[in-house]
Amino acid sequence: MSLHKANLDAWHVLQTVIDEGGFAQAANQLQRSQSAVSYSIGKLEEQLQLELLTMQGRRAVLTEAGQLLLARARYLLADYHHLVDYADHLQQGHSTEIRLWIDGLYPLQRLQQAILAFQKQSTQTRLSIVHGCTNTNFDEMDIVIHRQQRFDKNQQPLDVVELVAVAHNNHPLLKLDVPIERPSLAPFNQVVLESDPQQQENAQQNWSVTSAQQAKEYVMLGLAYGWLPKDMVENEIKSGILEALPLADGQNYQVSLYLQLLDKTSGNKDVQTLSQLIEQSDKINTV
């Protein structure tokens, strides 16, 4: 028996006969003659040397072997259709994968709607995200959210991120006389972002992390103070879990971030779609 001769089309015909309820209905669905449908199934049975269908009155039903084999063939046909769809997806100029690098300072909640919308629209394209790692080779990325301003057509400004100095409400810094002068911060641990040169420069005792979310965890545990995105800690400040440090100066500062498309992929459909969704999501979440 040459199993390779039992082609996908024959299994598709058998599946259609069962799903549509008969040979005539399958012929209509497949836009073939009824004799062609009957021939295809007869040829399949001959190649397999198995009876797949039997007649009960005027109705064709699966034999036990037919039930077992068609159940497996359904998975094979589904995979095949997925393969064809994926090939068509690539032929239309879509990506197999988009690589997105995000500055650790950028609040992920601003990206939530963009990522969910992209995954819904572009089910065939994988999205890989690198968040805050400074050892990344940007040439391997497709889209970058960073703080380096470049005056070219492939870069768009995102809304600024405002940072506020905060600490847990039990932190000893909050027991100092106010306003707190900068030298008074020296004995205390500060959590800083690898990607933020301003924090790295000013910190004397620091714990370095790659994302603002990680920094927030250190602050929430009372292990360190730090400058965190205001929209990330607003709720905790309102509830009193965190408190803004009453510094004499520099309690708040702003960082401008930019959405950068790499030249090699700036014309790609999926890259353009994701970048537009990021811009829209950024505006919605900062209004």
Stockholm file with secondary structure:
# STOCKHOLM 1.0

chainA/1-287         MSLHKANLDAWHVLQTVIDEGGFAQAANQLQRSQSAVSYSIGKLEEQLQLELLTMQGRRAVLTEAGQLLLARARYLLADYHHLVDYADHLQQGHSTEIRLWIDGLYPLQRLQQAILAFQKQSTQTRLSIVHGCTNTNFDEMDIVIHRQQRFDKNQQPLDVVELVAVAHNNHPLLKLDVPIERPSLAPFNQVVLESDPQQQENAQQNWSVTSAQQAKEYVMLGLAYGWLPKDMVENEIKSGILEALPLADGQNYQVSLYLQLLDKTSGNKDVQTLSQLIEQSDKINTV
#=GR chainA/1-287 SS CCGGGSCHHHHHHHHHHHHHTSHHHHHHHHTSCHHHHHHHHHHHHHHHTSCCEEEETTEEEECHHHHHHHHHHHHHHHHHHHHHHHHHHHHTTCCSEEEEEECTTSCGGGTHHHHHHHHHHCTTSEEEEEESCTTCCGGGCSEEEESCCCCSTTEEECCCEEEEEEEETTCGGGGSCSSBCGGGGTTSCEEEETTCHHHHHHCSSEEEESSHHHHHHHHHTTSCBEEEEHHHHHHHHHHTSEEECCBSSCSEEEECCEEEECGGGTTCHHHHHHHHHHHHHHHHTTC
#=GC SS_cons         CCGGGSCHHHHHHHHHHHHHTSHHHHHHHHTSCHHHHHHHHHHHHHHHTSCCEEEETTEEEECHHHHHHHHHHHHHHHHHHHHHHHHHHHHTTCCSEEEEEECTTSCGGGTHHHHHHHHHHCTTSEEEEEESCTTCCGGGCSEEEESCCCCSTTEEECCCEEEEEEEETTCGGGGSCSSBCGGGGTTSCEEEETTCHHHHHHCSSEEEESSHHHHHHHHHTTSCBEEEEHHHHHHHHHHTSEEECCBSSCSEEEECCEEEECGGGTTCHHHHHHHHHHHHHHHHTTC
//
